[in-house]
Amino acid sequence: AYDNIQEFSGNPVTVGSTWMATSKFMGREVVSQCRVTTLDEPYQFIFSISNMAGDGVNTWTLEAIDDTHTRVTLSLDGVAKGIAKMAAGLIRSQADKQMTADLANLKRLLEASA
């Protein structure tokens, strides 16, 4: 989850919109440069991420199950760089845990507002 988003370049969001995102990961503050690469509303949102630990692609996909339910799938594909290469397995495990927590929080927020 991002703690802070700055320097957002587009409102409304379009392909090419950029921002800087600050988050905590494994106890460290990480600043990422992000850019929207695909926007297929309301079905898919893909953005690239680059930071000191690696480069990646974050994909959010929404699929209607029925009139009241939507399946949200979140994936992150990336390549570690620098010293992060040595801890790539640990980083992947922590990223998976964080994405699971992010999806659970999104579900909680959406259900609370329904």
N, C-alpha and C positions, 0 to 999 in steps of 0.2 A: 504494500500500500504506500502511496506517496504521501509524505507529510506536508509537502509544499510544492506548488506549481507556480513558476514564474515565467515571464517573457513569452506569454502565449501570443502567437502571431495571428490567429484567425478566429473571428466570431461572425458568422457561424463556422464550425469546423469544416474544413475541406481537405482534399488530398493536397499535401504540401504544408499544411499547418504545422508549426513547430512550437516546442516549449522546453523548458528546463524543469526537471522534477528532482526533488530531494527526498530521499527515503533512508530508513535505517535498515541495514542488512547485515546480519551476523554481528550486531553491535557496533557497526561503523556507519557513518554518514556517507551516503553515495549520491553524487550529483550526476544525473543522466540527461543527455540531449535526446529528445524524442521528435519524431516526424511521422505524420500520418502518411501511409503509403497506399492504403486501400480504404474506401468508405462506400459500402454498399448498404445504405440505410433501408430498412432497420435490421438487416441481417448480419452484417459483418463490419468490423472495425479493426484494421491492422495498422500497427505503428512500429517503426524501427526505434531501437534503443542503443545508445552508445555511452559507455562510461569507462572509468579506469580499469574495471575488471573484465570488460568484454563488450561484444556487439551482439545484438539479438533482434528478433522479431517477435512481437507480442500480438497474438490474434484472439479477438473476442468474437464468438459466433453465437447468434441467437436463433433458435428454432422453435416455432410454435408447435406445441404438443396438442393443444385444443384451445377452446375459447378463453380459458382462464389460466393456462400453464405454458411456460416458456422454458426450454432447456438452454442454459448458458454454458458454453464451453470456452475455457481459457487455456491457451497454450503459449509456451515460450520456447523458442528455438534460438540457441545462441552459441557463440564460440568465445571461450575464455581467452584472455590475452595477458601477457606479462606474468607476474608471479601467481596470478589467479589460476593459471594452467595447472599448477601443482595441486590445487584444491578443487578441481573441476567437479569431481564426484560429490564432495561435501556441498559445494555451491548449488549444484543441481538439486540435491536433497532438500536443502533449505528453501530454495525457490519453489519447489513443489509444495512444501508445507505452507509457505506464504500465500501461494495462489489458492490453495484449499481454504485457508483462513479468509482471504479476500472474497471468495465466492460465498462463503457462509455469512460473512458480514453483509454482502450485497443482498442475499436472500432475506436476512433479518430486517434490513432497512425497507426492502420492498414490501414484505408481508406486514410490517408495522404501519405502512402508509395505505394499505388496502382497505 
